[in-house]
Amino acid sequence: QVQLVESGGGLVQPGGSQRLSCAASGIIFSIYTMGWYRQAPGKERELVAQITNTGRTNYANSVKGRFTISRDNAKNTVFLQMNSLKPEDTAFYYCNALFDVEPRHDYWGQGTQVTVSS
């Protein structure tokens, strides 16, 4: 059974930092592209950051220079370090594991809430 379990969400003040973690089980973690998505109330889910199995990263323009995605294949975990947080970063953050070749498929975590507010 595949599980992606996010942790690290919560309330943080504007300008603060937070680190999200996503622990994966039930998949060969090292061959998946791992990503973080977010969804704010009334908005569509959007890609925040991705890291391929070779370590190549991709970021949404809105988080470039502030967020860093990384992975630890030995621990089957992907991280999202978020710095200089803004109120508009408030959203539910989801972990995604993507197998980007045929048979293409992906898995989602349950998500974790990040609230940026004073």
Buried (B, 14 or more C-beta within 10 A) or exposed (E): EEEBBBBBBEEBEEEEEBEBBBBBEEBEBEEBBBBBBBBBEEEEBEBBBBBBBEEEEBBBEEBEEBBBBBBEBEEBBBBBBBBEBEEEBBBBBBBBBBBEEEEEEBBBBEBBEBBBEE
